[in-house]
Amino acid sequence: MNIYFQKSFQRGFGTYPLKGDELRRAIEAAIDVGYRAFDTAQMYGNEADTGEALAECGVPRSELCITTKVHPDNYTDETFLPSVETSLRALKTDCVDVLLLHWPPAHGEIAPSLRMLRSALERGLTRSVGVSNYTAAMMREARSIVDVPLVTNQVEFHPLLNQEKLLAAAAETGIPITSYASIARGEIFKHGLFSEIGETYGKSAAQVALRWIIQKGVPLNTMSTKPANIRANFEIMDFTLSSIDMQRIDALTATGYRIIKPGQLPWVPEWD
């Protein structure tokens, strides 16, 4: 089974942009409510803080799913594997559960970094591999380049953005999508529909948006520093949105709200 589709890992805790004591307290709260999947990255600058918090959290390493991502600046033969080894030391683990390429390379040629990713898997530095921020075309190309399973393409996915092309590519390639920016960094709260629907189920606007993602078959990551919100973001498995409510939310994807836009970072591709 794909690690992200194991019941205990469908809801991951994202660590960006937290650091230091703020991150430690957030991870403690997340562990307390039941999170067992944690997402970090070289780019976040918080792998060591994440590793320290998880080492002290009281949960056996075998029960955790730790994901980190390789910075595009490290997509070279000289720096890729050493950077992963540095990440492992920071995270206080011999092997991460999931290692992702954080972005496509700036020049657009994805094959070299995918082969380096496979090398990390072969050397036992990670249990599984995947990508992040790939377009549908890149997903298809990646499937033809590497013959090991890619367990995810982690992308911006929320109810204010139509990602049907990526969902179709996931079905075609067998590379599932997982979600970041799952509540569009708060943008969903500008749309009253989520609160309206939430009243029917006794749930908050955020819980409705997150449940919509889960019912799309997409595991998700959320981040908060507030214990009440951390708990609420986790407690989304005890209700089911009706097909009519799913369709009402589907209509909001036409909003086309995207957080990460081409040109915002050197590696951002032209989105589908």
C-alpha positions in Angstrom: 0.0 0.0 0.0 1.2 3.5 -0.8 2.4 5.0 2.5 0.2 8.1 2.2 -2.9 6.0 1.9 -2.4 4.2 5.2 -5.1 5.4 7.5 -2.7 6.9 10.1 -0.8 8.9 7.4 -3.6 10.4 5.3 -3.5 13.5 7.4 0.0 14.9 7.7 1.4 17.8 9.7 3.3 20.4 7.7 6.1 22.3 9.4 6.6 25.3 7.1 7.5 28.0 8.2 7.9 27.0 11.8 11.2 26.8 13.6 12.5 26.5 17.2 10.2 26.4 20.2 7.2 27.3 18.1 7.8 24.2 15.9 8.5 22.0 18.9 5.2 23.1 20.6 3.2 22.6 17.4 4.7 19.1 16.9 3.9 18.2 20.5 0.3 19.3 20.1 0.1 17.4 16.8 1.4 14.2 18.3 -1.0 14.5 21.2 -4.1 14.7 18.9 -2.9 11.7 16.7 -0.7 13.0 13.9 1.9 10.5 12.9 3.0 11.9 9.5 5.3 15.0 9.4 6.5 16.9 6.4 9.6 19.1 6.2 12.2 20.1 3.6 15.7 21.2 3.2 14.3 24.6 1.9 12.4 25.1 5.2 15.6 25.3 7.3 13.8 23.4 10.1 14.9 19.7 9.6 17.0 19.8 12.8 14.3 21.3 14.9 11.8 18.8 13.4 14.2 15.9 14.1 14.7 17.0 17.7 11.0 17.3 18.4 10.2 14.0 16.9 13.0 12.3 18.7 11.6 13.5 22.0 7.9 13.1 21.2 7.6 9.6 22.9 6.3 7.9 19.8 8.4 5.1 18.4 10.1 5.9 15.1 8.4 2.9 13.5 5.0 4.6 14.0 6.0 7.8 12.3 6.1 8.8 8.6 8.7 11.5 8.0 8.8 13.2 4.6 11.6 15.6 3.5 12.4 17.3 0.2 15.6 17.9 -1.7 16.3 21.6 -2.5 16.6 22.1 -6.3 20.0 23.7 -5.7 21.2 20.2 -4.7 20.2 18.5 -8.0 23.8 17.9 -8.9 25.9 14.7 -8.8 28.2 16.3 -6.3 25.6 17.6 -3.9 22.4 15.4 -4.1 23.3 12.4 -2.0 25.4 14.4 0.5 22.5 16.8 1.0 20.2 13.9 1.8 22.7 12.5 4.3 22.8 15.9 5.9 19.0 15.9 6.1 19.1 12.4 7.8 21.5 13.6 10.4 19.4 16.7 11.1 16.3 14.5 11.4 18.0 12.0 13.7 17.1 9.1 11.5 19.0 6.6 9.3 16.3 6.7 6.7 13.3 8.9 5.9 10.0 7.3 4.9 9.5 9.6 1.9 12.0 11.6 -0.1 10.7 14.1 -2.6 12.2 16.4 -5.2 10.9 19.7 -4.0 10.5 21.4 -7.4 11.2 20.6 -11.0 14.7 21.8 -12.0 14.8 25.4 -13.3 16.0 24.3 -16.7 13.1 21.9 -17.1 15.0 18.7 -17.7 13.7 16.3 -15.0 15.5 13.1 -15.9 18.8 13.8 -14.0 17.2 14.7 -10.7 14.9 11.7 -10.9 17.8 9.4 -11.4 19.6 10.9 -8.4 16.4 10.3 -6.4 16.4 6.7 -7.4 20.0 6.5 -6.3 19.0 7.7 -2.8 16.4 4.9 -2.7 18.9 2.3 -3.8 21.3 3.4 -1.2 18.7 3.0 1.6 18.5 6.6 2.5 14.7 6.6 2.0 12.0 4.0 2.0 10.1 5.6 -0.8 10.4 8.4 -3.3 8.2 11.0 -5.0 8.1 14.5 -6.5 6.5 17.8 -5.7 5.1 20.6 -7.9 5.2 18.5 -11.1 2.8 19.3 -14.0 0.7 16.6 -15.6 3.2 16.4 -18.5 6.0 16.0 -16.0 4.2 13.2 -14.2 3.8 11.3 -17.5 7.5 11.9 -18.4 8.6 10.8 -14.9 6.7 7.6 -15.2 8.7 6.8 -18.3 12.1 7.7 -16.8 12.1 5.8 -13.5 10.9 2.3 -13.0 10.5 2.5 -9.2 7.1 3.6 -7.7 6.7 7.4 -7.2 4.4 7.5 -4.1 3.2 11.0 -4.7 3.3 14.3 -6.5 2.8 16.9 -3.7 1.0 19.9 -5.0 -1.1 22.9 -4.1 -4.5 21.4 -3.8 -7.6 23.1 -2.3 -11.2 23.9 -3.1 -10.4 27.2 -4.8 -8.2 25.7 -7.5 -9.2 23.3 -10.3 -6.6 20.5 -10.4 -8.6 18.0 -12.4 -5.8 17.7 -15.0 -3.5 16.6 -12.2 -6.1 14.2 -10.8 -6.5 12.7 -14.3 -2.7 12.4 -14.7 -2.5 10.7 -11.3 -5.1 8.1 -12.4 -3.2 7.6 -15.7 0.3 7.4 -14.3 -0.3 5.8 -10.9 1.4 8.7 -9.2 -1.0 9.9 -6.5 -1.4 13.5 -5.5 -1.0 14.8 -2.0 -2.1 18.3 -0.9 -0.2 21.3 0.5 -1.8 24.7 1.2 -5.0 22.7 1.9 -7.0 25.6 3.0 -5.3 28.0 0.6 -3.5 29.7 3.5 -6.8 31.0 4.8 -8.3 32.2 1.5 -11.2 29.7 1.9 -12.6 31.7 4.8 -13.6 34.5 2.4 -16.2 32.1 0.9 -19.2 31.7 3.1 -20.2 28.3 1.6 -17.8 26.4 3.8 -19.3 27.7 7.0 -22.8 27.2 5.6 -22.1 23.6 4.8 -20.3 23.1 8.1 -23.4 24.1 10.1 -25.1 21.1 8.6 -22.5 18.7 9.9 -21.4 20.5 13.1 -18.0 21.2 11.6 -16.0 24.3 10.9 -15.3 25.9 7.5 -11.7 24.5 7.5 -12.9 21.0 8.4 -15.3 21.1 5.5 -12.6 22.1 3.1 -10.2 19.5 4.4 -12.9 16.8 4.2 -13.6 17.8 0.6 -9.9 17.0 -0.2 -10.0 13.7 1.5 -13.2 12.7 -0.4 -11.3 13.6 -3.6 -9.0 10.8 -2.7 -6.1 13.1 -1.9 -4.1 12.8 1.4 -3.3 16.2 2.8 -0.9 18.3 4.9 -2.1 21.0 7.3 -0.1 23.4 9.6 -1.2 25.4 12.6 0.4 26.6 15.8 -2.9 26.7 17.7 -3.7 23.4 19.6 -7.4 23.8 18.9 -6.9 24.2 15.2 -4.3 21.4 15.1 -7.0 19.1 16.7 -9.8 20.4 14.4 -7.7 19.8 11.3 -7.2 16.2 12.4 -10.8 15.5 13.3 -12.2 15.2 9.8 -12.8 11.5 9.5 -16.1 11.3 11.4 -18.4 12.8 8.8 -19.0 12.6 5.1 -20.0 15.4 2.8 -23.0 14.6 0.6 -22.6 14.4 -3.2 -24.6 17.6 -3.5 -22.3 19.4 -1.0 -19.2 18.0 -2.8 -20.6 19.5 -6.1 -21.3 22.9 -4.5 -17.7 23.0 -3.4 -16.5 21.7 -6.7 -18.0 24.8 -8.3 -15.6 27.0 -6.3 -12.6 25.5 -8.0 -13.4 27.9 -10.9 -12.2 30.7 -8.6 -8.7 29.8 -9.8 -6.9 31.0 -6.7 -3.3 29.9 -6.8 -0.7 30.7 -4.1 2.5 29.8 -6.0 2.6 31.6 -9.4 5.1 31.2 -12.3 8.0 33.6 -11.8 7.5 33.6 -8.0 10.4 31.1 -7.6 13.1 30.1 -10.1 11.7 26.6 -10.3 8.0 27.3 -10.7 6.8 25.7 -14.0 3.9 26.8 -16.2 1.0 25.2 -14.4 -1.7 23.1 -16.0 
